[in-house]
Amino acid sequence: MRLVPLLLAAAALGGCASQPAQPPVAAPAPVVPIPAPLTSTPAAPAPLAIETVLQKQIYQMSPVEAGRYVAWMHAAEPDLRKRIAAIGRKNLGQPYVLNLLGEFPFEVHDDLPMFNLQQSDCVVFAEHTYAMALSRSWEEFFWMLQRIRYRDGVIGVATRNHYTEMDWNVANRWLVTDVSAALAGPNGPSYAMQVDRARFLKTRHHTERSIPLESSTQRYVAKEQVAAVAGQLHEGDFVNVISTRDGEYWASHVGLVVLGPNGERHLLHSQEPKVREETFDSFIARAAEREARNAREGRKGQRLAGFKFLRLNDNIVVPPMAPQPRPGN
């Protein structure tokens, strides 16, 4: 039988194959080490040196380092507008990636995360900059980011501010105020806009919601007027780039107003291939070059129409975040 060899093998491995001829010699008693007395509790890890953190751009930082930077920046620069400009410039060179963020892991309709320090698109760059400037810690930054990105801060693809003019600008009136009509004057241009959120959510995100159509009229500053009104723009203001194609108008891009060395107004924004700072004249000229190239190649691309400008509010009171509803209820 196969069982016998197996049993013998097991006995040999256990040191009990047969009775010993001589009495076994007792093994010496094991030496039990005496633990050293505890003299103190383990020391907490030393805080990150801010000098080390400041050597990096934000997109090169870990979340721990970014939180340290946010806390330091809040104390170092008390002026919110200047803080927005400094934090935005701390991301110059950040690589641009379109369609960057989602609701993962809160929702699993896609695998895009709720934050990304390493890359940005135009909206992500603006949201991260505002959220960091309004916060004193990583935890507060992450909370503020959701407060800005979602209606009432309720996380979900259906409550995300998808449409710039009719979602983001409206939901964040506590942060910015649309001054486009005042800057453009009574004869300034406008366009009609209608959004079908239910159709968008179903076709783009496979999410069913019963949401009625909504229409509005949007005022903006024509690109030819920007030079005349630029002096009225303030650092930290929010910019919507208005494009047109086939008679339709929409906000195709966003950025922030910052002041140049001599007080000239610059556009700080995330655009292929990376975050950059440039004058409005430069941005308009690059758009004209792109449109001319499209025309030469017979392509019907979008054209720059102008800009909407939203003034950063002087007295910002952040509304409380609405309670997160229980999923499925």
Disulfide bonds with the S-S distance in Angstrom:
none
